Amino acid sequence: MKTKIGKKAFALIAVLAAAATTISLTSCGSETSSSAKTAVTSAVSAATNDETETSAAAAASKPLAESDIPIKETIENTADGEHAITADGETKIIGNTLVTKTGEADGDEADFYGENAAIFATNQGTLTLSQMVIKTNGTHANAVFSYGEGTTVHITDSYIETSGNCSGGLMTTGGGTMNAENLTIKTSGNSSAAIRSDRGGGTVTVTGGDYSTSGKGSPVIYSTADITVNNATMTSTASQGVVVEGKNSVTLNNVDLTADNNTKNSDKSNYYQAVMIYQSMSGDAAEGLSSFTMNGGKLTNQNGDVFFVNNTATEITLSGASITNNGDGVFLRAAAAGWGNEGSNGGQVTLNAANQTIDGDMIVDDISHLNLYLKSNSSYTGAINSDGQAGEVYVEIEDGSVWTLTGDSYITSLTCGTGAIDLNGHTLYINGEAYTAGTASSGTAIEVTVSSGSSGGMGTPPGGMGTPPDGKGNPPEGNPPAKPGEQNQAN
């Protein structure tokens, strides 16, 4: 294999070679001195190592391509509802395999129980996959599916591409476990999240890799589970970056997320956003407190709001994340939309910021509320409910943190020290009374009311999960739990 040496390396070698030539001409013999040869050899070695390390670093930063994976076997399945690979209560290890899947399936059997998935694990099976290329082209043709408690899928160094509607990259339901590392996942169909879960949820851990979606209603992550992503790049070019439904969670650690939500999957909301947290009431996710956590990394929003919370209670925790809003919306919108019961379907938000910079306004409508905590030298620049008093808002600012107003703001309670508020020429109203600059304040947080009714998620949905399909992809006997149509899903 030839090693490429950069221009800087050649320049260094040339200088040393010239020095070596000078030494040889002034010596008695005609051979170059050993010290000069050693210097040149060391320079070549150092330059080569430098170039090799640079090339390796560049390669490591690139998404894994299909051509990077050596294929030794091909498995194809074209039958409706069937699988190319199944681990049904057994342990399998498969690598260096191209898997292709076509064929169609209906919604519930595919979304809940794995019918028509290219690769399917169930009944406490354990499936270990490495250096795989997985491609699907069919409706409800998920690439890799983990169903049921005790079922575990491990997948590493693999390339996944789905092109049909309702066809996720990684799919986890019924309490299954999915562990993934260094994947490239691309989905282009509608309702086809790269990292996806549905009724019954589970636990999903993703480390490294590149994950992108381009279809309508296809966020990079759609969570009705507990999903953690570490050190990855995520991009959505039509939908939200992340959607959390019901009593479930998403945690991003050192993730680079870019979201451009510019299409609608329903008429239930007029807003676009990077992160949506809601409860659809479809029965796919338990009611309760959801969470979104971002530690470090970058979030870039290209359209609309950064966060939108509707018809649920949630805790958003931000720590040292770089957040940029290139859209024309607000940083946080807690407001009613088309999900839930009118008059009680606002958003209940607790926003914790530690070592965090926040820029942008916040809107809390009259049936929503916000508890905002600025801690550990955080800064917030923006206005809250600048159009006037609406929903309840409590703000607590720890010493060392600061809120700089960019417009008149209306809140209901405040706890802060004397130097925590920079009015910046604006007025802060607390329960209708103007705040006096440079004064301390002591207030009371808003109580968060969390519904505990079960509607799926990590618990058991009404009617139970039913029986999963058999290893051949046959649906369970009887009717699965009812699932409303696509109009109930996130816009």
Secondary structure in CASP SS format (residue, H / E / C, confidence):
PFRMAT SS
TARGET T0000
AUTHOR 0000-0000-0000
METHOD secondary structure of the structure
MODEL  1
M C 1.00
K C 1.00
T C 1.00
K C 1.00
I C 1.00
G C 1.00
K H 1.00
K H 1.00
A H 1.00
F H 1.00
A H 1.00
L H 1.00
I H 1.00
A H 1.00
V H 1.00
L H 1.00
A H 1.00
A H 1.00
A H 1.00
A H 1.00
T H 1.00
T H 1.00
I H 1.00
S H 1.00
L H 1.00
T H 1.00
S C 1.00
C C 1.00
G C 1.00
S C 1.00
E C 1.00
T C 1.00
S C 1.00
S H 1.00
S H 1.00
A H 1.00
K H 1.00
T H 1.00
A H 1.00
V H 1.00
T H 1.00
S H 1.00
A H 1.00
V H 1.00
S H 1.00
A H 1.00
A H 1.00
T H 1.00
N H 1.00
D H 1.00
E H 1.00
T H 1.00
E H 1.00
T H 1.00
S H 1.00
A H 1.00
A H 1.00
A H 1.00
A H 1.00
A H 1.00
S H 1.00
K C 1.00
P C 1.00
L C 1.00
A C 1.00
E H 1.00
S H 1.00
D H 1.00
I C 1.00
P C 1.00
I C 1.00
K C 1.00
E E 1.00
T E 1.00
I E 1.00
E E 1.00
N E 1.00
T C 1.00
A C 1.00
D C 1.00
G C 1.00
E C 1.00
H C 1.00
A C 1.00
I E 1.00
T E 1.00
A E 1.00
D E 1.00
G C 1.00
E C 1.00
T E 1.00
K E 1.00
I E 1.00
I E 1.00
G E 1.00
N E 1.00
T E 1.00
L E 1.00
V E 1.00
T E 1.00
K E 1.00
T E 1.00
G C 1.00
E C 1.00
A C 1.00
D C 1.00
G H 1.00
D H 1.00
E H 1.00
A H 1.00
D H 1.00
F H 1.00
Y H 1.00
G C 1.00
E C 1.00
N C 1.00
A C 1.00
A C 1.00
I E 1.00
F E 1.00
A E 1.00
T E 1.00
N C 1.00
Q C 1.00
G C 1.00
T E 1.00
L E 1.00
T E 1.00
L E 1.00
S E 1.00
Q E 1.00
M E 1.00
V E 1.00
I E 1.00
K E 1.00
T E 1.00
N E 1.00
G C 1.00
T C 1.00
H C 1.00
A C 1.00
N C 1.00
A C 1.00
V E 1.00
F E 1.00
S E 1.00
Y E 1.00
G C 1.00
E C 1.00
G C 1.00
T C 1.00
T E 1.00
V E 1.00
H E 1.00
I E 1.00
T E 1.00
D E 1.00
S E 1.00
Y E 1.00
I E 1.00
E E 1.00
T E 1.00
S C 1.00
G C 1.00
N C 1.00
C C 1.00
S C 1.00
G C 1.00
G C 1.00
L E 1.00
M E 1.00
T E 1.00
T E 1.00
G C 1.00
G C 1.00
G E 1.00
T E 1.00
M E 1.00
N E 1.00
A E 1.00
E E 1.00
N E 1.00
L E 1.00
T E 1.00
I E 1.00
K E 1.00
T E 1.00
S C 1.00
G C 1.00
N C 1.00
S C 1.00
S C 1.00
A C 1.00
A C 1.00
I E 1.00
R E 1.00
S E 1.00
D C 1.00
R C 1.00
G C 1.00
G C 1.00
G E 1.00
T E 1.00
V E 1.00
T E 1.00
V E 1.00
T E 1.00
G E 1.00
G E 1.00
D E 1.00
Y E 1.00
S E 1.00
T E 1.00
S C 1.00
G C 1.00
K C 1.00
G C 1.00
S C 1.00
P C 1.00
V C 1.00
I E 1.00
Y E 1.00
S E 1.00
T C 1.00
A C 1.00
D E 1.00
I E 1.00
T E 1.00
V E 1.00
N E 1.00
N C 1.00
A C 1.00
T E 1.00
M E 1.00
T E 1.00
S E 1.00
T C 1.00
A C 1.00
S C 1.00
Q C 1.00
G C 1.00
V E 1.00
V E 1.00
V E 1.00
E E 1.00
G C 1.00
K C 1.00
N C 1.00
S E 1.00
V E 1.00
T E 1.00
L E 1.00
N E 1.00
N C 1.00
V C 1.00
D E 1.00
L E 1.00
T E 1.00
A E 1.00
D C 1.00
N C 1.00
N C 1.00
T C 1.00
K C 1.00
N C 1.00
S C 1.00
D C 1.00
K C 1.00
S C 1.00
N C 1.00
Y C 1.00
Y C 1.00
Q E 1.00
A E 1.00
V E 1.00
M E 1.00
I E 1.00
Y E 1.00
Q C 1.00
S C 1.00
M C 1.00
S C 1.00
G C 1.00
D C 1.00
A C 1.00
A C 1.00
E C 1.00
G C 1.00
L E 1.00
S E 1.00
S E 1.00
F E 1.00
T E 1.00
M E 1.00
N E 1.00
G C 1.00
G C 1.00
K E 1.00
L E 1.00
T E 1.00
N E 1.00
Q C 1.00
N C 1.00
G C 1.00
D E 1.00
V E 1.00
F E 1.00
F E 1.00
V E 1.00
N E 1.00
N C 1.00
T E 1.00
A E 1.00
T E 1.00
E E 1.00
I E 1.00
T E 1.00
L E 1.00
S E 1.00
G C 1.00
A C 1.00
S E 1.00
I E 1.00
T E 1.00
N E 1.00
N C 1.00
G C 1.00
D C 1.00
G C 1.00
V C 1.00
F C 1.00
L E 1.00
R E 1.00
A E 1.00
A C 1.00
A C 1.00
A C 1.00
G C 1.00
W C 1.00
G C 1.00
N C 1.00
E C 1.00
G C 1.00
S C 1.00
N C 1.00
G C 1.00
G E 1.00
Q E 1.00
V E 1.00
T E 1.00
L E 1.00
N E 1.00
A E 1.00
A E 1.00
N C 1.00
Q C 1.00
T E 1.00
I E 1.00
D E 1.00
G C 1.00
D C 1.00
M E 1.00
I E 1.00
V E 1.00
D C 1.00
D C 1.00
I C 1.00
S C 1.00
H E 1.00
L E 1.00
N E 1.00
L E 1.00
Y E 1.00
L E 1.00
K E 1.00
S C 1.00
N C 1.00
S C 1.00
S E 1.00
Y E 1.00
T E 1.00
G C 1.00
A C 1.00
I E 1.00
N C 1.00
S C 1.00
D C 1.00
G C 1.00
Q C 1.00
A C 1.00
G C 1.00
E E 1.00
V E 1.00
Y E 1.00
V E 1.00
E E 1.00
I E 1.00
E C 1.00
D C 1.00
G C 1.00
S C 1.00
V E 1.00
W E 1.00
T E 1.00
L C 1.00
T C 1.00
G C 1.00
D C 1.00
S E 1.00
Y E 1.00
I E 1.00
T C 1.00
S E 1.00
L E 1.00
T E 1.00
C E 1.00
G C 1.00
T C 1.00
G C 1.00
A C 1.00
I E 1.00
D E 1.00
L C 1.00
N C 1.00
G C 1.00
H C 1.00
T C 1.00
L E 1.00
Y E 1.00
I E 1.00
N C 1.00
G C 1.00
E E 1.00
A E 1.00
Y C 1.00
T C 1.00
A C 1.00
G C 1.00
T C 1.00
A C 1.00
S E 1.00
S C 1.00
G C 1.00
T C 1.00
A C 1.00
I C 1.00
E C 1.00
V C 1.00
T C 1.00
V C 1.00
S C 1.00
S C 1.00
G C 1.00
S C 1.00
S C 1.00
G C 1.00
G C 1.00
M C 1.00
G C 1.00
T C 1.00
P C 1.00
P C 1.00
G C 1.00
G C 1.00
M C 1.00
G C 1.00
T C 1.00
P C 1.00
P C 1.00
D C 1.00
G C 1.00
K C 1.00
G C 1.00
N C 1.00
P C 1.00
P C 1.00
E C 1.00
G C 1.00
N C 1.00
P C 1.00
P C 1.00
A C 1.00
K C 1.00
P C 1.00
G C 1.00
E H 1.00
Q H 1.00
N H 1.00
Q C 1.00
A C 1.00
N C 1.00
END
